[in-house]
Amino acid sequence: MSAAPELQALQGRTPLLSILIPAFNHPAGVARIFERLEPLRDSTELEILVSDDSSDATAAALISACCASFPNACYRRQSPPLGAVANWNWLLDHARGYYSWLLHHDEAPADGAALARSLPFLACADAADIWILACRVQHRPRANARLHFPPRWSAGLLRRWPTYLLRRNLVGPPSALIVRTTVYARYDPG
């Protein structure tokens, strides 16, 4: 696998992947994300940006502590709070990575080790603009995290009937997507 020319020029300065976490009063969710990202703790190929809109100072302190435990994480508490969509766009505007992954506080990667194994593929010259990952969603505290749709089923359906994607959301939430930063559209605040 050869690195894309843009990546060769940026090595050492720009991370391969920016993991963007918009947080709001949910420190347990942010902690779960960092727990799943443990296999990537010392990776120099990524940055983690947390933009916190929390109204609760205790939640903000706990979220900040999660970030402090990772050497490549950066925490910012927004004051005044930006609101959900503006918070997402702030993260996208500040991402330095070649790819960006917007990962909400109620979602987490299904397997951090699989993500670590996938990073070299993102650096390939012919890498896709969009990558779909398995993502677990946990909308309520103490509820079991669940996959949006089993990835093997999605892959099989999309290979056989690609137009089925237009009929049913097989991909899941935006947190299931890693997108090349230069093509990642900003969210509409309206």
N, C-alpha and C positions, 0 to 999 in steps of 0.2 A: 504494500500500500504506500503510495507516494503522497506526500502532503500537498494540498492545493497551493498554488503560487502565493495566494493572499496569506495563507497561514505561514508559509516559509518566511515571508517578509515580516510577519508579526510575532514570530516565536520569541518568547522571553518578555514580551510587552503586553500582549493581549491574550486573555484566557480563551480556550477553545469553547467553553460553555459557561454561560451566566445562568445561575439558578436564582430566580427572582421570587421572593416570598412576600406577598402582601398580607400583613397580619392585622388582626383586629380582635382584641380581647380574648384570644384563644391560645394561651401559652402551651397548653397540652398538645395542641395540634402542631405547633411549631417545633416543640420538643420531639414529637413523633417523626417529623420530617428529618430533623438532624440525626435521630437515631437510625433511620433508614439510610442516610447518607454517610454513615460511619465508614464504610469501605473506601470512601473518597476523601476522608479527613485531611490527608496530607497531599492530595493531588494538586499539582501546580497548574493543571490544565483547566481549572475552574475557579470561578468566583461565586460567592453566595451573597446576594444583596437582600436585606430584609427592610422593608418600608412599613413602619408600624403606625397605624391609625388608632391605636388603643386609647380609649377614654379612661381606662383604669390604670393607675400608676403601678399597682402591684403586678398586673398582667404585663405591662411594659417592662418592668424590672426583670421578670422571669424570661421574657422573650429576649431581652438584651443579654442575659446570662447564657442562654442557648448559643447566641452568636459568638460570645466571647470564648466558648469552648472549641471553636473551629478557627484555625489560623487564617483561612481564606474567606472568612465571613465579615461582612460589614453591616452594621445596624444603624438605622436612622429612624428616630421617632418624629413623626410629622406634627408640627405645631403651627397653626391649627391643623386639625385633621383634614385630609384632602377629600375623603369620600372614596368609595370603592373604585370606580372607574378611573378617577384621577390618580389614585394610588397605583393602579396597574400601569397606567401610562407613564407615571414618574419612574417606575422601575424599568420599563422598556427604554425610556429616554436615557437612563444612566447605565444600562448594560454595556459592558466593554467586550463581551465575548463574541466570538464568531457566530455562535448559536445562542439562543435564549430559551429558557424553560420557565414559564410562569406557573408556579406551584402554590395553590391556595392552602391556607392553614387547615382546612378540613379534608385535605387530600394528601397522599404521600406516595412515593414510588413503591411499587409492589416488591421490588427487589433491588436494593442498592448495589449489590455485587454484580448483577446483570448490567446495570448502568455503567459500572466501572469497566466491565469487559467490552462495552459498546463504544466507549470514547474513542478508541483508535479508528473506528469506522467513520466517525464524524470528521476526522482529519483527512480523509481520502480526497483526492482531487475531484472525483466524480460523485461525491456524497450528495444525497438528496437535500432539497431545501426543507423538507418536513419529515420528522421521524415520529412514529407513534409508539408510545410506551404503555405498558400496563400500569395502571394507576389505581390505588385503593382510595375509596371515598368513605368518610365517616362523618355524617351530617349531625349526629347527636352524640354527646358525651356518653361514654360507657357502651355505646352500640358497637357491634362488630364492624370493622372496616370491610368493605366488599369491593370486588372488581365491578366496574361498570358493565362490562360484557367480556366474557372469556376471550383472550387474545387469539387463541387458536381457532375459535369459531369465527371471529372477525376476519382473520386472514383467509380462511377457507371460503367464506361467503364472498369476500371482495375479489378473490382470484377467479371464482366461478361466475359471479354476477356483480361486476363492479358498480353497476347503476343502483344496486341495492342501498349503497351508501346515501343516495338521495332520498330514499324512502324511510330509512330508520337510522338513527344516530348510533353507528357501530363503534365510533372512535371514542366517544365519551366527552368529558369536560375539556376545556383548554389545557388543563394540567396534564393531559395525556399526550401533549404535543411538544416536541422540541423543534423550534423553527429557526432558520437562518435569520439572524438579527436584521440584516439589510432588507429582508422582505416581510418582516413581521409587522402587520398593520396595527395601528393604534386603535384602541377601543373608542367607540363613539360615546361621548359624554351625554348626549341628548337622550 
